[in-house]
Amino acid sequence: MPDIDVKNFILNGPEILMQNLVQMSQIDKSATPLSFTKVLRTFILNTELKGEISTSGSSGNKVSGIIEWIGERKDGNKGIELFLRSRSGNKVFIFGENVQTASFNPQKLFLAIQEIPEQCPICKSAIAARDEIIQCPACGVKAHKDHFLEYIKIHGTCPKCQKRLSMKAKNA
């Protein structure tokens, strides 16, 4: 059975994605159907769903593992968050407009997502899945942590929104 394009399901949120993954997994009667437990707006997988997250481009990398849960994005934007357990470490991935391709193989219970890499606004190179990043608290732009902190030291502002930022810790 060929892989099925699921990019639009990801963009429409976890509910739509899970409905369709379950339906597709039931097409082949000999395959194990996908099952889950829903807790609020998060789908905890009861069936092992393999996943591979890759980044396109010259600095592309791949992370493979088992998808433990798929949920709603915390930032309120369209898309999903998913938790991938892998040998290289466990990580939550956030997907939305950054998805280039996404496919599901119902026989293998395998979800592959290729994302468009975000670019560091300071060094202009791609931000890889394993890079240590930091976000501007005002506009949410992501950058390599070392680059962002150095930029704030020099300029005192966000490289994108120009909001004044301080590196002083706030006391509670």
N, C-alpha and C positions, 0 to 999 in steps of 0.2 A: 504494500500500500504506500503511495507516495506521501511526502510531507504536505501538510495543509497550511496555507497562509493564515496566520492568526493575528497579524499586526493590528487590524482594525478592532479586534476584540480587546486587545491590550489597551488601546486608546480609549475604549468605552468603559473601562473599569473592571474590577475583579469579579463582579457579579456576572457580567456578560461573558468574560473570559472563561470562568469556571463552568457556566452552563454549556458553553460550546465545547470545552475540553471533555466534559463528561459525555456529552452526546457523541462526539467523535470517537471516544474510547470504547463506546458500545457498538460501533459499526461492525467491528470484527468480533464475532461471537467467541472465538477461541482465545482472544486477548483478555487480560485482566482489566475490568472496567475501573476507571478512576473514581475514587471515593474520598470524601472529605467530611470534616466537622466544621460547621460555621459558628464562629464566636464573634458576635457583633458584625463587623464588616470585614472580618478576616476569615479566610478559608484555610484550615489546618488540614494538610493532606494525610489521609490514612493509607493511601496507596503510594508506593515509591515512584515519584516522578523525577526522572533525570533531567538535568538542565545544563545548558552551556551558554554562557554569556561571553560575547566577543565584541571587540571594538574594531571598526573598520579603519582603513588607512595604513600608512607605513609603520606606525607605532602600535599596530593592532596586537592585542593579546587576548587570551582565552582563559576563562575560569569555568571548570566543570565540577559538578557535584549533584547533590540531591536537593530538590526544592522542598523545604519544610512547610512554608506557608505563602499565601498570596493574599495581599490586602489592599485596602484603599490608601491612596497617598495622603500623608499627614498634612501636606501643604495645601490640600484642597484642589490641586490641579488635576486635569484629566490624566488617566493612566493608572498604574499599579505600583505597589512595592512588593518585592518578593525576597524571601530569605533563602540563601543558598548555603548549604553546608558542604564544604569542600576540604580537601587535604591541605590546601594552602591557607585555610582559615574561613571562618563563617562571616558572611557579609549580607547586609540588606542592600538591594539594588532598587533604584527608583527609575521607572520607565514612563514615558509619555511621548512627547514630540521628538525625543532623542532616539526613538526606535527606527532603525533603517529597514530591517527585515525581522520577521518572527515566524517560525514554523513549528508545527507540532506533528510528530509521528505517532499515531495512535497505537500501532503495533508494539513499538519499543517504549511507549510512554516517555517520550523525549521531547522537551521544549527547548528550541534553540532561538536565542535572541541576539541580533547584531545591532549594536548601538552606534550612533554617530558620536565620535569623541568630542567632548567639550574641550574648548581651547582656553588655556591660561591667558588671561588678558594682559599679563605682564611679559612673559617670555614668548607668547604666541605659539607654543607647542601644545600638542594634545595632552589632555589629562587622562592618564591610564587608570584602569580600575583599581590598581594596587597603589597608586600614588597617594601620599598624604596630602589632603586638601583642607582648605579653610574657606568659609563663606563670609561675605559681607553681611552684617546683621541688618542693614537697611535694604539693600536691593537683592541679596541672595546670590550674587555672582560668585562663582567658585574659582579658586586659583590654587596653584601649588603653595603649600603652607609657607615654606621658606621664602618664596618670592613675594607673597602677600605681606608677610610680616616685615620684610626688608623695605617694601614699597611704602608701608605705613610709617616706618621709621624715618624715611627720607621725605615723603610728601605730606604725611598726616591725613591723607584722604583715601577713599576707595578709588581704585583705578577706573571703575566704570561710572558710578553715580556721583563721585566727587564729594560724598558726605564726609564730614570731618570725623575721623576715627582716632581713638587713643589706645595705647597698649597698656595703660595703667589698669590694674585689677580693681574691680569695684568691691568695697567691703559690704558685707551683708548686714 
